[in-house]
Amino acid sequence: MPGLQPLSAQLRGDPCLPLLWLFLGPICCSYAPPGWRFTASEIVIPRKVSHRVSTAEIQGQLSYKIRFGGQRHVVHMRVKKSLLPRHFPVITDNDQGAMQEDYPFVPRDCYYYGYLEGVPGSMGTLDTCHGGLRGMLQVDDFTYEIKPLEASSKFEHVISLLVTQKTPGEDEKCKIGGEDTNQADEEALLAEMPRAGPVYMWWPHRKYIKLLYTVAHSYFLLNPNQTSVIENVVIMNNILHSIYFQAGLEVCIRVLCIWNAGDGMRLDIWRDGGSLVTRFGLWKMQRWQGMIPHDTAVLLTGRRFGNDRYYAHRGGICNPNWGASFVCVGNNHIFLASTLAAHTLGHMIGCRHDGPGCRCFRRDKCVMAPETGLLDMLSNCSYVTLHEVVHRWDPCLSTSNVPYNNFPYVANRCGDKKLDAREECDCGTMKDCAEDPCCENSCILTLGSTCSEGSCCVGCNYAQPGRIDVLGICDLPEYCTGLTHTCPDDSYIQDGTPCSPLAVCVKGNCSDRNMQCQALFGFNVKEAAPICYRTLNMRGDRFGNCGVRVVRGGGKPVKCEEDDIMCGMLHCANVQKIPGGGEHTTFRHIVVHDVTPKTCFGFDAHFGTLTPQLGLVVDGASCGPGQFCKDQNCTFYPDLNFSCDVSTCNFRGVCNNRRHCHCQQGWKPPNCDVEGGGGSVDSGPPPDKRKETRAKIRMSVNIEVALLLARFALLCVSGIIGSLFHLKEVVDQRYEETATKKKKCLEPQ
């Protein structure tokens, strides 16, 4: 029929359509319609509100008046400071398929955390990197996207209401963990947890989650523009940072890897998210963990794996292999992909799915709800897990996002102040070399010089064999050899050698509990009564313990065993003045009731800082007859397994830390059984005291003889001069007498 001819022409390619859909299906995460849509949009013009103190603008804070949704709002924003590393490494594939590292310019001071004035629980994740406001505004259960209107000269912005939509027949329930919430366990947990969210938590030390983002080739093909991919990853991390910032966690980018030429590992063979994440975790551990340490990795893909849009191993944070996840971004909105990533990150931290008793402030659902969506608020159930993570000492999460150092190749050259293989010296620049009497600017020594630097280089020549200063009673002297510009390695008396009635030498130090208390609180202070150690150090809390035992995922104070109580926390008495301990330190004052009340003073440093733990008893303090403290354990002397003692040295020396004899002056190493100059095989040759003594005697005798000769010469000269003066007086007297006689003869009679 003629009327059906156009229709049959249109349907002529119908047999190929199923094949076409078969190949196009895996490309995107969602089939047919995407999992989101805009329901309303409007044009707004944000008006900036000034932040001034006196006449100065407050740095790092912005505020804008915006009218949307039929109401006027004021958005307050504060800049984020640790979102990106100082050097942001991006690793891509070059033309030959090899991975190359680059440091593209990415603005670092234009990302903000915000909220709406007068709207409790509101949250904004915005940036101003492109001349306008761009980002997400969350008001109760409504998610808005704001971005600048292109080609607008009036600072106009488009603000749109974003909602999710479920694809028919699709199961959006999270499959991670696979556990069903036990109602009895949940009720017991809820009975112990606080009723509020973050407000119940005392101010913690922040923890840092360093992420390695990997962009799969399937995601890169959807938008093959590296700048755009980098921008989307930074936006995603910005949203993750805002969600977990309220719980004391800062989510930071460690490194970004883009598989622009092809996937770095085979992805097409995996049929579910669990298998993919397991293999991806193994790959990133072998490829990146040793080179760029990170806490967890996120794989961003452009397609699903089986029916999984995302997956992660619960509790895998900081695990080199299991600390991995994947999120299918595909044609999802970046805000939706970010909240999916926040859900997987919560599982990796250890959070379970929210049950019926879990609530979050002014939200119908929370981030860890089994059915995911545009969710930005953590529940009270999640805060319990996060509270434990934030308040425990964890060497993984407690390390900040330090800049990545890729150890670049630097060619050796003269003038870099580094002594290379073919250089005799290196004095640096022309100006520096002009002031250096030992080294020329051509990196050779000046005429007559044998060295230019070093502790055994004096006056551009090797120092004569001599003694290096001794730092303490347990330290041993080292001597310059006269053959090199460096002195021998430091040596000290063997650990376990008694150095006082209450201490032994350990690593060159000699200290007991009294000396340690005096160093902390003053001269007249002494250690507290034994009841302080027995009562407090067996508690296993911050006021009494035997140190922090670091385990996988964190650490906690450990109570002392009964035999080790004198080696745990230090307790002092007679404290009259509290010194300044600095940040992250605490001085404690506890009264223990025995027959009479006993005062116990102590010092405590926060577990999560690099502050030295001065509050523990130092190694070497005595803890009983024939015992001393070592690593907060009371150790017996025989446990040291001495292979060198004073008898080995024939009672003419002591053993050093290398178990060699350091002989007294007058005896020769290694066994101190032959006369010699002293020292050890490790300390270098000591100066010959006998030669020095003979030289000093010879010098003294020469000086005395010279003084005697000088005095005799002066005496002779004085005698001669006196004789001459006397002779002159006699001659003058005789001349006068002769002249007088002649005068009398010539006078008339």
Stockholm file with secondary structure:
# STOCKHOLM 1.0

chainA/1-749         MPGLQPLSAQLRGDPCLPLLWLFLGPICCSYAPPGWRFTASEIVIPRKVSHRVSTAEIQGQLSYKIRFGGQRHVVHMRVKKSLLPRHFPVITDNDQGAMQEDYPFVPRDCYYYGYLEGVPGSMGTLDTCHGGLRGMLQVDDFTYEIKPLEASSKFEHVISLLVTQKTPGEDEKCKIGGEDTNQADEEALLAEMPRAGPVYMWWPHRKYIKLLYTVAHSYFLLNPNQTSVIENVVIMNNILHSIYFQAGLEVCIRVLCIWNAGDGMRLDIWRDGGSLVTRFGLWKMQRWQGMIPHDTAVLLTGRRFGNDRYYAHRGGICNPNWGASFVCVGNNHIFLASTLAAHTLGHMIGCRHDGPGCRCFRRDKCVMAPETGLLDMLSNCSYVTLHEVVHRWDPCLSTSNVPYNNFPYVANRCGDKKLDAREECDCGTMKDCAEDPCCENSCILTLGSTCSEGSCCVGCNYAQPGRIDVLGICDLPEYCTGLTHTCPDDSYIQDGTPCSPLAVCVKGNCSDRNMQCQALFGFNVKEAAPICYRTLNMRGDRFGNCGVRVVRGGGKPVKCEEDDIMCGMLHCANVQKIPGGGEHTTFRHIVVHDVTPKTCFGFDAHFGTLTPQLGLVVDGASCGPGQFCKDQNCTFYPDLNFSCDVSTCNFRGVCNNRRHCHCQQGWKPPNCDVEGGGGSVDSGPPPDKRKETRAKIRMSVNIEVALLLARFALLCVSGIIGSLFHLKEVVDQRYEETATKKKKCLEPQ
#=GR chainA/1-749 SS CGGGHHHHHHGGGGGGHHHHHHHHGGGSSSSSSCSEEEEEEEEECCEEECCEETTEECTTEEEEEEEETTEEEEEEEEECSSSSCSSCCEEEECTTSCEEEECCCCCCSCEEEEEETTCTTCEEEEECTTSSCEEEEEETTEEEEEEECTTCSSCCEEEEEEEECCCTTCCCBCCSSCCCCCHHHHHHHHHHSCSSSGGGSCCCCCEEEEEEEEECHHHHHHSCCHHHHHHHHHHHHHHHHHHHHTTTEEEEEEEEEECSSSCSSCCTTCCSHHHHHHHHHHHHIIIIITTSCCSEEEEEESSCBTTBSEEECTTCTTCTTTCEEEEECTTSCHHHHHHHHHHHHHHHHTCCCCCTTCCCTTCSSCTTCSBCSSCCCCCHHHHHHHHHHHTSCCTTTTSCCCCCCCCCCCCCCTTSSCCCTTCSCCCCSHHHHHTCSSBCTTSSBCTTCSCSSSTTEETTEECCSCBCCCCSTTBCCCBCCSSSSSCCCCCBBCTTCEEETTEECBTTBCCCHHHHHHHHHCTTCEECCHHHHHHHTTTCBTTBCSCEEEETTEEEECCCCGGGGGGSBCCEECCCCCCCCCTTEEEEEEEEESSSEEEEEEEEECTTSCSCCTTBCCTTBEEETTEEEETTEEEEGGGGCCSCCTTTTTTSEEEBTTSCEEECTTEETTTTCEESCCBCTTTCCCCCHHHHHHHHHHHHHHHHHHHHHHHHHHHHHHHHHHHHHHHHHHHHHHHHHHHHHHHHHHSCC
#=GC SS_cons         CGGGHHHHHHGGGGGGHHHHHHHHGGGSSSSSSCSEEEEEEEEECCEEECCEETTEECTTEEEEEEEETTEEEEEEEEECSSSSCSSCCEEEECTTSCEEEECCCCCCSCEEEEEETTCTTCEEEEECTTSSCEEEEEETTEEEEEEECTTCSSCCEEEEEEEECCCTTCCCBCCSSCCCCCHHHHHHHHHHSCSSSGGGSCCCCCEEEEEEEEECHHHHHHSCCHHHHHHHHHHHHHHHHHHHHTTTEEEEEEEEEECSSSCSSCCTTCCSHHHHHHHHHHHHIIIIITTSCCSEEEEEESSCBTTBSEEECTTCTTCTTTCEEEEECTTSCHHHHHHHHHHHHHHHHTCCCCCTTCCCTTCSSCTTCSBCSSCCCCCHHHHHHHHHHHTSCCTTTTSCCCCCCCCCCCCCCTTSSCCCTTCSCCCCSHHHHHTCSSBCTTSSBCTTCSCSSSTTEETTEECCSCBCCCCSTTBCCCBCCSSSSSCCCCCBBCTTCEEETTEECBTTBCCCHHHHHHHHHCTTCEECCHHHHHHHTTTCBTTBCSCEEEETTEEEECCCCGGGGGGSBCCEECCCCCCCCCTTEEEEEEEEESSSEEEEEEEEECTTSCSCCTTBCCTTBEEETTEEEETTEEEEGGGGCCSCCTTTTTTSEEEBTTSCEEECTTEETTTTCEESCCBCTTTCCCCCHHHHHHHHHHHHHHHHHHHHHHHHHHHHHHHHHHHHHHHHHHHHHHHHHHHHHHHHHHSCC
//
